[in-house]
Amino acid sequence: MLRQIEGSRAVAETVARCRPEVVCAYPISPQTHIIEAIGAMVRRGELAPCEFINVESEFAAMSVSIGASAAGARAYTATASQGLLFMMEAVYNASGLGLPIVMTLANRAIGAPINIWNDHSDAMAVRDSGWIQLFAETNQEAADLHVQAFALAEELSLPVMVCMDGFILTHAVEGIDVPEQDAVDAFLPPYEPRQVLDPDDPFSIGAMVGPEAFEEVRYLAHLAQLDALARIPSLAAEFSRAFGRESGGLLHSYRTEDAETVVVALGSVLGTIKDAVDRRREAGDRVGVVGITTFRPFPLVAVRAALAGAHRIVVVEKAFSVGFGGVLSTDVATATHDAPSKLVTVVAGLGGRAVTRSSLEAMLADATAERLGTLTFLDLDHRLVEAERARIGAARRSGPSAENLLRALGSVGPRIG
């Protein structure tokens, strides 16, 4: 049943209906509402048996999750941005140990300068950590993906990260059909761990592995990711039959049947891109969209098939590799390396900058006319950038660029003295 509910609350209720036994987290915007809501449910006795553990840091949150999962409990946590970086060592440990932890990542920019708004820098920073990464386009999909995440994690004994755009989704109130308890129970089997610490059957988890076996261990982790790649579409189909709506899967296409220009993107920006595509279609441009849900493992074959007819590929991404360029576009380029299509990267929405339909429409018009360069920053203020570069070149002690830019924009006052 549809209810007007905040995205964070919908995710919290859905996670609770997956019956986690240990929930631990350290609050950090914009994931705080998720953890607050779950904590309140535990306190009221609505989620039992479940131990909610207040920890002193994000590193501790993942460390406790690892311990809980290794002891045989269904474990859940959530984080964002700098919090994810703080738990980085433990994030790699969780995947290396093959522990089926589910974590919500409320995507947020990484500083410095400090920024609490949305982009995908945090998820991209851990893309090679061995976690499955699923990106939600809508709040409905964010809720649904958590049910699938627990099922996938526990079937394959791999950790799963559900990525939802901070504030854009986490704090948006809209109509969401939160999965009912009976339906979740029927879809998600009781947790039966593949490995568990047992005093009656002792063995080591996380023992030292030298050169004689480390490569094989990592290769097994790669094979497990490939198993996930094969399982995710069928799991999404099972979810659709059980809940009556489509969510998840590897990717989804929109108006690509005859498209000459196809945009590829992750997350909530896909909704605005679809609106822009509709407008460009009205203008006669043959454009379409491919939204990637499963970013890790990356669905190379599915992406190649979805983009087979494109003359031009435009990858819109909310993160980039400083000194190089696109992150998602590198994967897309690998998938289409033997295709005749031209690929360009458009970086947009960094630090929460609005990605508007009008800007996307203009970008699509330029892409169709092949006026885009290899790397474009959408709505970048080039005059502001060039003025700061001139300042840096003119004086050794030019000061911090972040503050200089804010001062030029009038967002902060002049220097004193």
One Martini backbone bead per residue (centre of mass of N, CA, C, O) as a GRO file, in nm:
protein
  417
    1MET     BB    1   0.095   0.037   0.023
    2LEU     BB    2   0.069   0.360  -0.020
    3ARG     BB    3   0.298   0.604   0.125
    4GLN     BB    4   0.380   0.892   0.286
    5ILE     BB    5   0.741   0.884   0.282
    6GLU     BB    6   1.044   0.872   0.377
    7GLY     BB    7   1.312   0.720   0.251
    8SER     BB    8   1.451   0.642   0.517
    9ARG     BB    9   1.202   0.511   0.647
   10ALA     BB   10   1.155   0.295   0.433
   11VAL     BB   11   1.427   0.156   0.475
   12ALA     BB   12   1.399   0.094   0.775
   13GLU     BB   13   1.144  -0.084   0.752
   14THR     BB   14   1.263  -0.288   0.554
   15VAL     BB   15   1.498  -0.383   0.725
   16ALA     BB   16   1.324  -0.481   0.962
   17ARG     BB   17   1.173  -0.702   0.775
   18CYS     BB   18   1.459  -0.864   0.754
   19ARG     BB   19   1.560  -0.935   1.043
   20PRO     BB   20   1.780  -0.817   1.211
   21GLU     BB   21   2.018  -0.888   1.485
   22VAL     BB   22   2.234  -0.660   1.398
   23VAL     BB   23   2.276  -0.307   1.475
   24CYS     BB   24   2.525  -0.072   1.351
   25ALA     BB   25   2.612   0.281   1.418
   26TYR     BB   26   2.718   0.599   1.288
   27PRO     BB   27   2.624   0.909   1.264
   28ILE     BB   28   2.567   1.044   0.921
   29SER     BB   29   2.529   1.252   0.691
   30PRO     BB   30   2.230   1.117   0.531
   31GLN     BB   31   2.172   0.843   0.735
   32THR     BB   32   2.042   0.900   1.018
   33HIS     BB   33   1.734   0.832   0.984
   34ILE     BB   34   1.766   0.531   0.958
   35ILE     BB   35   1.896   0.467   1.236
   36GLU     BB   36   1.691   0.605   1.415
   37ALA     BB   37   1.446   0.430   1.331
   38ILE     BB   38   1.562   0.157   1.414
   39GLY     BB   39   1.623   0.228   1.710
   40ALA     BB   40   1.326   0.285   1.786
   41MET     BB   41   1.219   0.000   1.724
   42VAL     BB   42   1.393  -0.146   1.928
   43ARG     BB   43   1.303   0.011   2.184
   44ARG     BB   44   0.986  -0.075   2.134
   45GLY     BB   45   0.994  -0.389   2.028
   46GLU     BB   46   0.952  -0.420   1.698
   47LEU     BB   47   1.261  -0.544   1.695
   48ALA     BB   48   1.262  -0.894   1.740
   49PRO     BB   49   1.558  -0.999   1.767
   50CYS     BB   50   1.765  -0.703   1.849
   51GLU     BB   51   2.083  -0.544   1.836
   52PHE     BB   52   2.162  -0.216   1.931
   53ILE     BB   53   2.472  -0.048   1.847
   54ASN     BB   54   2.660   0.190   1.995
   55VAL     BB   55   2.917   0.365   1.843
   56GLU     BB   56   3.227   0.562   1.801
   57SER     BB   57   3.241   0.463   1.490
   58GLU     BB   58   3.268   0.349   1.171
   59PHE     BB   59   3.478   0.136   1.223
   60ALA     BB   60   3.311  -0.001   1.446
   61ALA     BB   61   3.062  -0.070   1.281
   62MET     BB   62   3.207  -0.274   1.093
   63SER     BB   63   3.341  -0.448   1.310
   64VAL     BB   64   3.076  -0.543   1.441
   65SER     BB   65   2.957  -0.667   1.188
   66ILE     BB   66   3.172  -0.880   1.154
   67GLY     BB   67   3.132  -1.022   1.426
   68ALA     BB   68   2.831  -1.088   1.392
   69SER     BB   69   2.852  -1.251   1.129
   70ALA     BB   70   3.063  -1.462   1.232
   71ALA     BB   71   2.844  -1.550   1.468
   72GLY     BB   72   2.550  -1.566   1.289
   73ALA     BB   73   2.441  -1.283   1.216
   74ARG     BB   74   2.225  -1.051   1.101
   75ALA     BB   75   2.376  -0.773   0.936
   76TYR     BB   76   2.367  -0.403   0.987
   77THR     BB   77   2.439  -0.090   0.809
   78ALA     BB   78   2.547   0.265   0.791
   79THR     BB   79   2.655   0.534   0.558
   80ALA     BB   80   2.895   0.809   0.468
   81SER     BB   81   3.154   0.915   0.320
   82GLN     BB   82   3.379   0.960   0.561
   83GLY     BB   83   3.273   0.707   0.700
   84LEU     BB   84   3.366   0.508   0.483
   85LEU     BB   85   3.669   0.579   0.503
   86PHE     BB   86   3.702   0.503   0.804
   87MET     BB   87   3.604   0.187   0.726
   88MET     BB   88   3.787   0.071   0.499
   89GLU     BB   89   3.941  -0.168   0.620
   90ALA     BB   90   3.675  -0.322   0.704
   91VAL     BB   91   3.549  -0.343   0.425
   92TYR     BB   92   3.765  -0.537   0.315
   93ASN     BB   93   3.729  -0.755   0.531
   94ALA     BB   94   3.437  -0.838   0.474
   95SER     BB   95   3.491  -0.943   0.184
   96GLY     BB   96   3.742  -1.126   0.237
   97LEU     BB   97   3.554  -1.308   0.443
   98GLY     BB   98   3.259  -1.350   0.335
   99LEU     BB   99   3.039  -1.138   0.455
  100PRO     BB  100   2.672  -1.083   0.474
  101ILE     BB  101   2.660  -0.768   0.463
  102VAL     BB  102   2.444  -0.487   0.503
  103MET     BB  103   2.463  -0.159   0.334
  104THR     BB  104   2.398   0.176   0.358
  105LEU     BB  105   2.460   0.433   0.106
  106ALA     BB  106   2.456   0.779   0.150
  107ASN     BB  107   2.534   0.968  -0.086
  108ARG     BB  108   2.846   1.162  -0.061
  109ALA     BB  109   3.066   1.382  -0.048
  110ILE     BB  110   3.420   1.439  -0.052
  111GLY     BB  111   3.662   1.572   0.126
  112ALA     BB  112   3.815   1.846   0.048
  113PRO     BB  113   3.589   2.033   0.101
  114ILE     BB  114   3.333   2.047   0.287
  115ASN     BB  115   3.049   1.820   0.214
  116ILE     BB  116   2.693   1.707   0.242
  117TRP     BB  117   2.632   1.640  -0.041
  118ASN     BB  118   2.564   1.501  -0.347
  119ASP     BB  119   2.751   1.217  -0.458
  120HIS     BB  120   2.979   0.934  -0.580
  121SER     BB  121   3.261   0.928  -0.432
  122ASP     BB  122   3.230   0.705  -0.218
  123ALA     BB  123   3.167   0.457  -0.393
  124MET     BB  124   3.420   0.484  -0.581
  125ALA     BB  125   3.636   0.438  -0.350
  126VAL     BB  126   3.503   0.114  -0.317
  127ARG     BB  127   3.477  -0.055  -0.592
  128ASP     BB  128   3.740  -0.262  -0.513
  129SER     BB  129   3.645  -0.420  -0.231
  130GLY     BB  130   3.409  -0.661  -0.298
  131TRP     BB  131   3.144  -0.524  -0.318
  132ILE     BB  132   2.829  -0.502  -0.374
  133GLN     BB  133   2.670  -0.260  -0.606
  134LEU     BB  134   2.364  -0.080  -0.558
  135PHE     BB  135   2.153   0.139  -0.751
  136ALA     BB  136   1.916   0.386  -0.689
  137GLU     BB  137   1.663   0.578  -0.842
  138THR     BB  138   1.452   0.525  -0.613
  139ASN     BB  139   1.282   0.476  -0.322
  140GLN     BB  140   1.150   0.215  -0.402
  141GLU     BB  141   1.416   0.078  -0.486
  142ALA     BB  142   1.565   0.109  -0.221
  143ALA     BB  143   1.382  -0.075  -0.061
  144ASP     BB  144   1.386  -0.330  -0.246
  145LEU     BB  145   1.700  -0.380  -0.247
  146HIS     BB  146   1.723  -0.482   0.047
  147VAL     BB  147   1.586  -0.751   0.012
  148GLN     BB  148   1.781  -0.851  -0.209
  149ALA     BB  149   2.046  -0.814  -0.053
  150PHE     BB  150   2.007  -1.030   0.164
  151ALA     BB  151   1.968  -1.267  -0.029
  152LEU     BB  152   2.236  -1.239  -0.183
  153ALA     BB  153   2.443  -1.236   0.047
  154GLU     BB  154   2.356  -1.520   0.174
  155GLU     BB  155   2.387  -1.702  -0.076
  156LEU     BB  156   2.709  -1.594  -0.139
  157SER     BB  157   2.875  -1.461   0.084
  158LEU     BB  158   2.826  -1.131   0.049
  159PRO     BB  159   2.859  -0.805   0.043
  160VAL     BB  160   2.611  -0.529   0.047
  161MET     BB  161   2.558  -0.219  -0.134
  162VAL     BB  162   2.321   0.040  -0.091
  163CYS     BB  163   2.265   0.305  -0.313
  164MET     BB  164   2.165   0.640  -0.207
  165ASP     BB  165   2.081   0.954  -0.250
  166GLY     BB  166   2.154   1.218  -0.081
  167PHE     BB  167   1.849   1.378   0.000
  168ILE     BB  168   1.711   1.317  -0.269
  169LEU     BB  169   1.611   1.049  -0.115
  170THR     BB  170   1.634   1.033   0.200
  171HIS     BB  171   1.446   1.326   0.224
  172ALA     BB  172   1.214   1.225   0.056
  173VAL     BB  173   0.864   1.267   0.007
  174GLU     BB  174   0.668   0.976  -0.085
  175GLY     BB  175   0.528   0.726  -0.261
  176ILE     BB  176   0.547   0.412  -0.079
  177ASP     BB  177   0.591   0.054  -0.094
  178VAL     BB  178   0.620  -0.117   0.177
  179PRO     BB  179   0.711  -0.407   0.258
  180GLU     BB  180   0.568  -0.674   0.381
  181GLN     BB  181   0.627  -0.907   0.614
  182ASP     BB  182   0.516  -1.164   0.476
  183ALA     BB  183   0.666  -1.117   0.204
  184VAL     BB  184   0.952  -1.116   0.317
  185ASP     BB  185   0.947  -1.394   0.452
  186ALA     BB  186   0.892  -1.550   0.181
  187PHE     BB  187   1.158  -1.440   0.032
  188LEU     BB  188   1.334  -1.452   0.305
  189PRO     BB  189   1.532  -1.654   0.441
  190PRO     BB  190   1.672  -1.783   0.682
  191TYR     BB  191   1.968  -1.755   0.835
  192GLU     BB  192   2.248  -1.942   0.675
  193PRO     BB  193   2.558  -1.975   0.730
  194ARG     BB  194   2.863  -2.070   0.582
  195GLN     BB  195   3.002  -1.920   0.830
  196VAL     BB  196   3.093  -1.999   1.180
  197LEU     BB  197   3.149  -1.939   1.500
  198ASP     BB  198   3.247  -2.243   1.690
  199PRO     BB  199   3.343  -2.399   1.977
  200ASP     BB  200   3.277  -2.700   1.858
  201ASP     BB  201   3.415  -2.579   1.564
  202PRO     BB  202   3.711  -2.477   1.529
  203PHE     BB  203   3.827  -2.178   1.350
  204SER     BB  204   3.963  -1.957   1.117
  205ILE     BB  205   3.913  -1.600   1.067
  206GLY     BB  206   4.162  -1.421   0.913
  207ALA     BB  207   4.411  -1.547   0.833
  208MET     BB  208   4.711  -1.583   0.727
  209VAL     BB  209   4.816  -1.517   0.380
  210GLY     BB  210   5.028  -1.610   0.149
  211PRO     BB  211   5.162  -1.651  -0.167
  212GLU     BB  212   5.050  -1.953  -0.199
  213ALA     BB  213   4.711  -1.828  -0.179
  214PHE     BB  214   4.615  -1.531  -0.240
  215GLU     BB  215   4.539  -1.540  -0.538
  216GLU     BB  216   4.315  -1.753  -0.503
  217VAL     BB  217   4.138  -1.594  -0.312
  218ARG     BB  218   4.083  -1.355  -0.509
  219TYR     BB  219   3.964  -1.529  -0.734
  220LEU     BB  220   3.723  -1.632  -0.572
  221ALA     BB  221   3.601  -1.351  -0.536
  222HIS     BB  222   3.553  -1.306  -0.837
  223LEU     BB  223   3.365  -1.551  -0.881
  224ALA     BB  224   3.147  -1.451  -0.685
  225GLN     BB  225   3.075  -1.202  -0.852
  226LEU     BB  226   2.987  -1.364  -1.103
  227ASP     BB  227   2.759  -1.506  -0.959
  228ALA     BB  228   2.602  -1.246  -0.906
  229LEU     BB  229   2.560  -1.168  -1.201
  230ALA     BB  230   2.377  -1.423  -1.251
  231ARG     BB  231   2.163  -1.378  -1.004
  232ILE     BB  232   2.026  -1.095  -1.014
  233PRO     BB  233   1.806  -1.127  -1.236
  234SER     BB  234   1.647  -1.362  -1.098
  235LEU     BB  235   1.590  -1.211  -0.835
  236ALA     BB  236   1.426  -0.981  -0.965
  237ALA     BB  237   1.208  -1.170  -1.080
  238GLU     BB  238   1.114  -1.282  -0.810
  239PHE     BB  239   1.031  -1.012  -0.694
  240SER     BB  240   0.818  -0.938  -0.904
  241ARG     BB  241   0.630  -1.181  -0.843
  242ALA     BB  242   0.595  -1.118  -0.530
  243PHE     BB  243   0.537  -0.773  -0.557
  244GLY     BB  244   0.449  -0.645  -0.851
  245ARG     BB  245   0.746  -0.528  -0.921
  246GLU     BB  246   1.016  -0.353  -1.053
  247SER     BB  247   1.348  -0.436  -0.927
  248GLY     BB  248   1.655  -0.408  -1.023
  249GLY     BB  249   1.915  -0.561  -1.150
  250LEU     BB  250   2.143  -0.449  -1.384
  251LEU     BB  251   1.945  -0.296  -1.595
  252HIS     BB  252   1.788  -0.011  -1.775
  253SER     BB  253   1.579   0.089  -2.042
  254TYR     BB  254   1.515   0.407  -2.237
  255ARG     BB  255   1.448   0.470  -2.551
  256THR     BB  256   1.664   0.262  -2.733
  257GLU     BB  257   1.572   0.123  -2.998
  258ASP     BB  258   1.654   0.402  -3.197
  259ALA     BB  259   1.907   0.508  -3.068
  260GLU     BB  260   2.196   0.715  -3.121
  261THR     BB  261   2.176   0.844  -2.832
  262VAL     BB  262   2.327   0.735  -2.518
  263VAL     BB  263   2.264   0.737  -2.180
  264VAL     BB  264   2.472   0.694  -1.886
  265ALA     BB  265   2.370   0.599  -1.544
  266LEU     BB  266   2.330   0.678  -1.189
  267GLY     BB  267   2.056   0.701  -1.017
  268SER     BB  268   1.845   0.980  -0.971
  269VAL     BB  269   1.924   1.128  -1.244
  270LEU     BB  270   1.750   0.955  -1.438
  271GLY     BB  271   1.484   1.109  -1.422
  272THR     BB  272   1.586   1.373  -1.559
  273ILE     BB  273   1.694   1.242  -1.814
  274LYS     BB  274   1.422   1.137  -1.916
  275ASP     BB  275   1.295   1.414  -1.950
  276ALA     BB  276   1.505   1.516  -2.156
  277VAL     BB  277   1.455   1.296  -2.365
  278ASP     BB  278   1.162   1.363  -2.423
  279ARG     BB  279   1.223   1.649  -2.534
  280ARG     BB  280   1.419   1.558  -2.762
  281ARG     BB  281   1.214   1.383  -2.906
  282GLU     BB  282   1.024   1.621  -2.981
  283ALA     BB  283   1.276   1.745  -3.159
  284GLY     BB  284   1.396   1.458  -3.308
  285ASP     BB  285   1.576   1.307  -3.120
  286ARG     BB  286   1.765   1.000  -3.089
  287VAL     BB  287   1.712   0.914  -2.759
  288GLY     BB  288   1.855   0.754  -2.456
  289VAL     BB  289   1.858   0.517  -2.170
  290VAL     BB  290   2.100   0.381  -1.927
  291GLY     BB  291   2.048   0.214  -1.623
  292ILE     BB  292   2.258   0.137  -1.356
  293THR     BB  293   2.243  -0.088  -1.084
  294THR     BB  294   2.494  -0.276  -1.133
  295PHE     BB  295   2.825  -0.190  -1.061
  296ARG     BB  296   2.888  -0.432  -0.852
  297PRO     BB  297   2.920  -0.609  -1.069
  298PHE     BB  298   3.002  -0.551  -1.391
  299PRO     BB  299   2.780  -0.555  -1.685
  300LEU     BB  300   2.925  -0.595  -1.969
  301VAL     BB  301   2.730  -0.753  -2.154
  302ALA     BB  302   2.474  -0.582  -2.104
  303VAL     BB  303   2.593  -0.312  -2.195
  304ARG     BB  304   2.670  -0.391  -2.479
  305ALA     BB  305   2.380  -0.462  -2.568
  306ALA     BB  306   2.241  -0.184  -2.494
  307LEU     BB  307   2.475  -0.025  -2.698
  308ALA     BB  308   2.484  -0.145  -2.993
  309GLY     BB  309   2.312   0.102  -3.155
  310ALA     BB  310   2.504   0.325  -3.088
  311HIS     BB  311   2.678   0.620  -3.186
  312ARG     BB  312   2.639   0.757  -2.899
  313ILE     BB  313   2.805   0.803  -2.577
  314VAL     BB  314   2.677   0.925  -2.257
  315VAL     BB  315   2.843   0.979  -1.952
  316VAL     BB  316   2.680   1.034  -1.648
  317GLU     BB  317   2.864   1.167  -1.362
  318LYS     BB  318   2.907   1.196  -0.983
  319ALA     BB  319   3.215   1.153  -1.065
  320PHE     BB  320   3.587   1.162  -1.047
  321SER     BB  321   3.917   1.129  -1.168
  322VAL     BB  322   4.175   1.287  -1.069
  323GLY     BB  323   4.368   1.325  -1.366
  324PHE     BB  324   4.150   1.180  -1.576
  325GLY     BB  325   3.815   1.118  -1.508
  326GLY     BB  326   3.620   0.882  -1.562
  327VAL     BB  327   3.463   0.597  -1.415
  328LEU     BB  328   3.218   0.474  -1.551
  329SER     BB  329   3.332   0.522  -1.842
  330THR     BB  330   3.552   0.308  -1.826
  331ASP     BB  331   3.360   0.067  -1.817
  332VAL     BB  332   3.203   0.131  -2.075
  333ALA     BB  333   3.448   0.126  -2.261
  334THR     BB  334   3.511  -0.171  -2.216
  335ALA     BB  335   3.232  -0.280  -2.322
  336THR     BB  336   3.284  -0.086  -2.612
  337HIS     BB  337   3.571  -0.116  -2.756
  338ASP     BB  338   3.448  -0.267  -3.041
  339ALA     BB  339   3.287  -0.017  -3.106
  340PRO     BB  340   3.190   0.264  -3.315
  341SER     BB  341   3.132   0.435  -3.090
  342LYS     BB  342   3.108   0.740  -2.920
  343LEU     BB  343   3.273   0.854  -2.617
  344VAL     BB  344   3.150   1.052  -2.340
  345THR     BB  345   3.201   1.279  -2.063
  346VAL     BB  346   2.973   1.383  -1.789
  347VAL     BB  347   3.004   1.600  -1.529
  348ALA     BB  348   2.774   1.598  -1.245
  349GLY     BB  349   2.666   1.711  -0.929
  350LEU     BB  350   2.878   1.815  -0.752
  351GLY     BB  351   2.807   1.866  -0.425
  352GLY     BB  352   2.484   1.907  -0.517
  353ARG     BB  353   2.446   2.008  -0.783
  354ALA     BB  354   2.220   2.087  -0.997
  355VAL     BB  355   2.040   1.876  -1.230
  356THR     BB  356   1.898   1.994  -1.506
  357ARG     BB  357   1.697   1.973  -1.772
  358SER     BB  358   1.812   2.207  -1.940
  359SER     BB  359   2.108   2.114  -1.932
  360LEU     BB  360   2.055   1.834  -2.055
  361GLU     BB  361   1.932   1.926  -2.317
  362ALA     BB  362   2.178   2.083  -2.418
  363MET     BB  363   2.371   1.843  -2.406
  364LEU     BB  364   2.214   1.661  -2.607
  365ALA     BB  365   2.235   1.851  -2.844
  366ASP     BB  366   2.546   1.845  -2.853
  367ALA     BB  367   2.577   1.540  -2.884
  368THR     BB  368   2.420   1.507  -3.151
  369ALA     BB  369   2.625   1.733  -3.287
  370GLU     BB  370   2.917   1.682  -3.181
  371ARG     BB  371   3.015   1.917  -2.939
  372LEU     BB  372   3.153   1.730  -2.746
  373GLY     BB  373   3.382   1.650  -2.544
  374THR     BB  374   3.536   1.407  -2.373
  375LEU     BB  375   3.529   1.629  -2.127
  376THR     BB  376   3.253   1.737  -1.921
  377PHE     BB  377   3.133   2.018  -1.721
  378LEU     BB  378   2.844   2.081  -1.591
  379ASP     BB  379   2.803   2.413  -1.526
  380LEU     BB  380   3.071   2.541  -1.541
  381ASP     BB  381   3.267   2.813  -1.410
  382HIS     BB  382   3.513   2.936  -1.597
  383ARG     BB  383   3.566   3.221  -1.485
  384LEU     BB  384   3.625   3.135  -1.196
  385VAL     BB  385   3.861   2.948  -1.261
  386GLU     BB  386   4.047   3.149  -1.414
  387ALA     BB  387   4.074   3.353  -1.183
  388GLU     BB  388   4.216   3.156  -0.988
  389ARG     BB  389   4.455   3.083  -1.171
  390ALA     BB  390   4.560   3.373  -1.183
  391ARG     BB  391   4.610   3.406  -0.881
  392ILE     BB  392   4.813   3.173  -0.853
  393GLY     BB  393   5.016   3.299  -1.069
  394ALA     BB  394   5.060   3.589  -0.914
  395ALA     BB  395   5.077   3.434  -0.622
  396ARG     BB  396   5.207   3.244  -0.385
  397ARG     BB  397   4.997   3.367  -0.162
  398SER     BB  398   4.676   3.285  -0.259
  399GLY     BB  399   4.539   3.070  -0.113
  400PRO     BB  400   4.250   2.914  -0.073
  401SER     BB  401   4.036   2.826  -0.319
  402ALA     BB  402   3.767   2.785  -0.178
  403GLU     BB  403   3.755   3.070  -0.046
  404ASN     BB  404   3.795   3.235  -0.305
  405LEU     BB  405   3.535   3.144  -0.445
  406LEU     BB  406   3.335   3.239  -0.228
  407ARG     BB  407   3.422   3.535  -0.240
  408ALA     BB  408   3.353   3.580  -0.542
  409LEU     BB  409   3.038   3.496  -0.478
  410GLY     BB  410   2.959   3.615  -0.179
  411SER     BB  411   2.957   3.387   0.062
  412VAL     BB  412   3.191   3.555   0.181
  413GLY     BB  413   3.388   3.756   0.328
  414PRO     BB  414   3.638   3.947   0.358
  415ARG     BB  415   3.935   3.994   0.441
  416ILE     BB  416   4.127   4.047   0.728
  417GLY     BB  417   4.387   4.288   0.679
   0.00000   0.00000   0.00000
